[in-house]
């Protein structure tokens, strides 16, 4: 995945656990980190993560989030907790933020 710096990003995950779509979530946590495993950004359910049985889980990285992270390669993961307090990783991977290039067009003389 690749995102532009200073842009809003929506990451949608529709987890299937034991062959069935996830329909109930009590907690969810999403983190972004670099290789040193220091957490740079964290989102939780109703604070950057939304959930519906139809759409699954959606993480919203705001333009401020992607600007603050800056250009580079990152790792991210999300864990959810069901009503019985069982934790399941539903996302694990990498992404890259690329610098936004401003383009100025000058017209006329």
C-alpha positions as CSV (number, residue, x, y, z in Angstrom):
1,X,0.0,0.0,0.0
2,X,1.1,3.5,-0.7
3,X,-0.4,6.8,0.6
4,X,0.4,10.4,-0.1
5,X,1.6,12.5,2.8
6,X,-1.0,15.0,4.1
7,X,-3.9,13.0,2.7
8,X,-6.9,11.3,4.3
9,X,-6.7,7.5,4.1
10,X,-9.3,4.9,4.8
11,X,-8.2,1.3,5.4
12,X,-11.1,-1.2,5.3
13,X,-10.8,-4.7,6.7
14,X,-13.6,-7.3,6.5
15,X,-12.3,-10.1,8.7
16,X,-13.4,-13.7,8.5
17,X,-12.8,-15.8,11.6
18,X,-13.3,-19.5,11.6
19,X,-15.0,-19.2,8.2
20,X,-17.6,-16.6,9.3
21,X,-17.6,-12.8,8.8
22,X,-16.9,-10.9,12.0
23,X,-20.2,-9.4,13.2
24,X,-19.5,-8.2,16.8
25,X,-16.5,-6.4,18.2
26,X,-16.1,-5.1,21.7
27,X,-12.7,-3.5,21.2
28,X,-10.3,-2.7,18.4
29,X,-6.8,-1.3,18.3
30,X,-4.7,-0.2,15.3
31,X,-1.1,0.8,15.5
32,X,1.6,2.1,13.2
33,X,5.3,1.6,13.9
34,X,8.6,1.4,12.3
35,X,11.1,-1.5,12.4
36,X,12.2,-0.5,16.0
37,X,8.6,-1.4,17.1
38,X,8.1,2.0,18.7
39,X,4.4,2.9,18.3
40,X,4.1,6.1,16.3
41,X,0.3,6.2,16.0
42,X,-2.6,4.5,17.7
43,X,-6.3,4.3,16.9
44,X,-9.1,2.6,18.8
45,X,-12.8,1.8,18.2
46,X,-14.8,5.0,18.0
47,X,-11.5,7.0,18.0
48,X,-10.3,6.5,14.4
49,X,-11.8,3.0,13.9
50,X,-15.4,2.4,13.0
51,X,-17.2,-0.9,12.7
52,X,-20.4,-2.2,11.1
53,X,-21.3,-5.8,10.4
54,X,-21.9,-4.9,6.7
55,X,-18.7,-2.8,6.1
56,X,-16.3,-4.4,8.6
57,X,-13.6,-2.3,10.3
58,X,-12.5,1.0,8.8
59,X,-9.4,2.9,10.0
60,X,-9.3,6.6,9.3
61,X,-5.8,8.1,9.0
62,X,-6.4,11.9,8.8
63,X,-4.3,14.3,6.7
64,X,-2.6,15.4,10.0
65,X,-1.7,11.7,10.8
66,X,-0.1,11.1,7.4
67,X,1.6,14.5,7.5
68,X,3.0,13.8,11.0
69,X,4.2,10.4,10.0
70,X,6.0,11.8,7.0
71,X,7.5,10.0,4.0
72,X,8.8,6.6,4.7
73,X,8.0,2.9,5.2
74,X,5.9,1.8,8.1
75,X,4.4,-1.4,9.6
76,X,0.8,-1.5,10.9
77,X,-1.5,-4.0,12.6
78,X,-4.9,-4.2,14.0
79,X,-6.3,-6.5,16.7
80,X,-9.9,-6.9,17.6
81,X,-11.6,-8.3,20.7
82,X,-14.9,-10.2,20.6
83,X,-17.5,-10.2,23.3
84,X,-15.8,-13.1,25.0
85,X,-12.6,-11.1,25.2
86,X,-10.7,-13.2,22.6
87,X,-8.1,-11.2,20.7
88,X,-7.6,-11.8,17.0
89,X,-5.1,-10.0,14.7
90,X,-7.1,-9.0,11.6
91,X,-4.4,-6.8,9.9
92,X,-0.7,-7.1,9.7
93,X,1.4,-5.5,7.0
94,X,3.4,-2.6,5.6
95,X,2.7,0.6,3.8
96,X,4.6,3.5,2.4
97,X,3.9,7.3,2.7
98,X,5.2,9.3,-0.3
99,X,5.9,13.0,-0.3
100,X,3.2,15.1,-1.8
101,X,4.6,17.2,-4.6
102,X,3.1,20.7,-4.9
103,X,2.6,21.7,-8.5
104,X,2.4,25.4,-9.3
105,X,1.2,26.5,-12.7
106,X,2.0,30.1,-13.7
107,X,-0.1,31.5,-16.6
108,X,0.2,34.7,-18.4
109,X,3.1,37.1,-18.7
